[in-house]
Amino acid sequence: MDENELLESFKKLKVYEDYKEIFDNISGDVAIVYSPRFRRFGISVLDGGSSVVAIKYCPWTGKKLPESLGNAWFDVLESMGIEEPDDPRILAEFFSEEWWIKREL
């Protein structure tokens, strides 16, 4: 996905307007990432893996970022009897922001 496509995908997110400054600066040259599933901003650990260090404030504006919903994601799945994040029973809504929007988190 090129930078224009990436920005266009961000503009569709519920949180885009509230955090426009950080989304507009995310690119292939910046190690900042966003996970719609967990509503989490972070800095990629550039060690070849997929690790991310969560950040709480926008590095450009100092604005407080939303709380991560990573723990809530696992809690909701566990309440449905799902223990593993790769369980095939996980509904598609849990791989986007849809699950937390529906639950008004």
Rosetta silent file (secondary structure, phi, psi, omega in degrees, C-alpha in Angstrom):
SEQUENCE: MDENELLESFKKLKVYEDYKEIFDNISGDVAIVYSPRFRRFGISVLDGGSSVVAIKYCPWTGKKLPESLGNAWFDVLESMGIEEPDDPRILAEFFSEEWWIKREL
SCORE:     score description
SCORE:     0.000 S_00000001
   1 L     0.000  127.248  179.041    0.000    0.000    0.000 S_00000001
   2 L   -80.689  173.143 -174.084    1.499    3.373   -0.981 S_00000001
   3 H   -62.384  -35.941  178.579    1.370    6.437    1.289 S_00000001
   4 H   -67.035  -41.845  177.817   -1.711    7.928   -0.438 S_00000001
   5 H   -64.957  -39.284  178.413   -3.635    4.679   -0.074 S_00000001
   6 H   -61.729  -47.703  179.383   -2.548    4.440    3.554 S_00000001
   7 H   -61.693  -42.119  179.021   -3.762    7.978    4.288 S_00000001
   8 H   -63.290  -36.931  177.992   -7.081    7.294    2.537 S_00000001
   9 H   -68.058  -36.166  177.580   -7.566    4.156    4.649 S_00000001
  10 H   -64.756  -38.475 -177.275   -6.881    6.198    7.815 S_00000001
  11 H   -62.519  -19.204  179.432   -9.475    8.804    6.800 S_00000001
  12 L   -84.257  -10.723 -176.236  -12.173    6.097    6.991 S_00000001
  13 L   -77.550  147.008  178.718  -11.422    5.365   10.653 S_00000001
  14 L   -58.437  -35.955 -175.238  -13.685    6.620   13.424 S_00000001
  15 L   -89.331    0.115 -174.073  -10.736    8.200   15.271 S_00000001
  16 L   -56.255  -53.708 -175.089   -9.165    9.930   12.248 S_00000001
  17 H   -61.964  -35.079 -179.605  -10.514   13.452   12.799 S_00000001
  18 H   -70.285  -25.934 -175.386   -9.623   13.409   16.510 S_00000001
  19 H  -130.900   36.365 -176.219   -6.007   12.409   15.791 S_00000001
  20 H   -53.782  -40.870 -175.699   -5.506   13.756   12.280 S_00000001
  21 H   -59.373  -43.577 -178.331   -2.035   15.151   13.024 S_00000001
  22 H   -73.837  -40.571  178.581   -0.542   11.779   13.908 S_00000001
  23 H   -61.686  -40.362 -177.916   -2.324    9.904   11.084 S_00000001
  24 H   -68.132  -15.338  179.344   -1.133   12.465    8.540 S_00000001
  25 H  -102.206   -4.859  177.587    2.475   11.844    9.635 S_00000001
  26 L   -77.360  125.998  178.974    2.393    8.046    9.506 S_00000001
  27 L  -154.984 -178.843  178.364    4.302    6.846    6.451 S_00000001
  28 L   -65.300  -19.021 -179.029    6.864    4.303    5.386 S_00000001
  29 L   -91.418   -6.354 -176.795    9.594    6.623    6.708 S_00000001
  30 L  -119.421  135.392 -175.871    8.105    6.879   10.214 S_00000001
  31 L   -83.682   11.682  177.489    7.993    3.980   12.668 S_00000001
  32 E   -80.473  134.691  178.865    4.611    5.105   14.109 S_00000001
  33 E  -130.998  161.602  176.221    1.809    2.597   13.540 S_00000001
  34 E  -132.560  134.893  176.040   -1.899    2.385   14.376 S_00000001
  35 E  -111.503  105.563  177.937   -3.918   -0.747   15.123 S_00000001
  36 L   -59.650  -34.803 -178.967   -7.655   -0.182   14.546 S_00000001
  37 L   -59.252  -42.271 -177.466   -8.367   -3.521   16.245 S_00000001
  38 L  -103.122   -0.256 -174.444   -6.790   -2.359   19.510 S_00000001
  39 L    48.194   51.205 -173.592   -7.265    1.417   18.966 S_00000001
  40 E  -128.131  129.518  170.443   -3.547    1.655   19.721 S_00000001
  41 E   -95.596  146.989  178.991   -0.826    3.935   18.436 S_00000001
  42 E  -161.662  177.287  176.087    2.732    2.732   18.787 S_00000001
  43 E  -112.328  125.257  179.088    6.286    2.723   17.561 S_00000001
  44 E   -65.086  137.783  172.413    7.403   -0.310   15.584 S_00000001
  45 L   -87.896  114.035 -171.812   10.359   -2.195   16.990 S_00000001
  46 L   -85.972   61.221 -180.000   12.570   -2.493   13.916 S_00000001
  47 L  -114.975   12.336 -179.519   14.026   -5.919   14.681 S_00000001
  48 L    92.142   -8.991  178.972   12.295   -7.818   11.887 S_00000001
  49 L   -97.654 -162.471 -178.071    9.391   -8.889   14.115 S_00000001
  50 L  -113.783   15.831 -178.074    5.949   -7.420   14.679 S_00000001
  51 L   -68.084  145.306  178.921    6.510   -5.894   18.133 S_00000001
  52 E  -136.340  138.025  173.907    5.147   -2.429   18.876 S_00000001
  53 E   -99.625  118.329 -177.904    5.756   -0.161   21.857 S_00000001
  54 E   -64.600  144.505  174.564    2.529    1.667   22.718 S_00000001
  55 L  -119.541  150.358 -176.599    2.654    5.468   22.945 S_00000001
  56 L  -107.192  -14.154 -178.000    0.298    7.651   24.965 S_00000001
  57 E  -134.714  145.327  176.889    0.947   11.068   23.374 S_00000001
  58 L   -65.079  127.153 -179.317    1.269   12.327   19.811 S_00000001
  59 L   -69.511  -16.209 -179.431    4.970   12.972   19.125 S_00000001
  60 L   -93.963  -34.189 -174.247    4.111   16.001   16.940 S_00000001
  61 L  -117.221  -18.324 -175.338    1.509   17.774   19.084 S_00000001
  62 L    80.946    1.698 -179.347    1.755   16.272   22.570 S_00000001
  63 L   -66.222  137.802  177.091   -1.980   15.495   22.454 S_00000001
  64 E   -65.194  132.899  179.122   -3.058   12.556   24.621 S_00000001
  65 L   -92.215  161.221 -178.645   -3.910    9.530   22.472 S_00000001
  66 L   -65.788  152.971  176.219   -6.820    7.177   23.213 S_00000001
  67 L   -64.859  141.068  176.196   -6.318    4.327   25.650 S_00000001
  68 L   -66.981  143.597  177.257   -5.457    1.031   23.999 S_00000001
  69 L  -106.722   21.249 -179.667   -8.241   -1.533   23.935 S_00000001
  70 H   -57.153  -48.419  179.584   -5.884   -4.512   23.642 S_00000001
  71 H   -65.177  -39.996  179.422   -6.854   -5.966   27.033 S_00000001
  72 H   -62.607  -37.770  179.076  -10.560   -5.318   26.375 S_00000001
  73 H   -57.983  -48.351  179.455  -10.249   -7.179   23.036 S_00000001
  74 H   -67.040  -38.198  179.112   -8.965  -10.291   24.810 S_00000001
  75 H   -61.894  -44.214  179.846  -11.554   -9.917   27.613 S_00000001
  76 H   -64.222  -43.881  179.001  -14.456   -9.800   25.161 S_00000001
  77 H   -62.887  -42.179  178.396  -13.145  -12.833   23.281 S_00000001
  78 H   -62.072  -36.430  177.892  -12.670  -14.749   26.538 S_00000001
  79 H   -65.906  -18.878  177.283  -16.270  -13.931   27.509 S_00000001
  80 L   -95.226    4.699 -179.936  -17.254  -15.638   24.240 S_00000001
  81 L    83.299   16.902 -179.270  -15.221  -18.736   25.149 S_00000001
  82 L  -107.173  121.257 -175.723  -12.334  -17.874   22.836 S_00000001
  83 L  -104.101  -24.396 -173.981   -8.877  -18.128   24.430 S_00000001
  84 L  -111.366  137.116 -177.678   -6.465  -17.886   21.482 S_00000001
  85 L   -69.280   -9.746  177.715   -6.053  -14.834   19.190 S_00000001
  86 L  -109.598   15.891  179.301   -5.843  -17.061   16.112 S_00000001
  87 L   -62.061  128.457 -178.313   -9.009  -19.058   16.895 S_00000001
  88 L   -66.171  -10.966  178.663  -10.994  -19.492   13.644 S_00000001
  89 L   -81.078   -7.563 -179.780  -14.232  -18.707   15.532 S_00000001
  90 L   -67.337  126.025 -178.998  -13.243  -15.052   15.924 S_00000001
  91 L   -70.256  152.067 -178.340  -15.713  -12.932   13.946 S_00000001
  92 H   -55.917  -33.199 -178.561  -14.412  -10.556   11.259 S_00000001
  93 H   -59.035  -23.479 -178.148  -15.556   -7.523   13.291 S_00000001
  94 H   -80.604   -1.503  177.613  -12.782   -8.269   15.806 S_00000001
  95 H  -106.615   14.962  177.539  -10.073   -7.570   13.222 S_00000001
  96 L  -143.444 -170.981  177.015  -11.158   -3.938   12.756 S_00000001
  97 L   -78.955   -6.823 -175.421  -12.500   -1.085   14.851 S_00000001
  98 H   -56.080  -41.075 -175.730  -16.034   -2.421   14.398 S_00000001
  99 H   -63.196  -40.841 -178.409  -16.032   -4.468   17.623 S_00000001
 100 H   -81.724  -25.933  174.219  -15.246   -1.519   19.916 S_00000001
 101 H   -67.111  -45.923  179.431  -17.514    0.901   18.066 S_00000001
 102 H   -57.680  -34.472 -176.494  -20.427   -1.541   18.471 S_00000001
 103 L   -94.910    4.620  178.092  -19.713   -1.768   22.195 S_00000001
 104 L    52.639   45.720  178.684  -19.242    2.000   22.530 S_00000001
 105 L   -88.647    0.000    0.000  -15.799    1.647   24.115 S_00000001
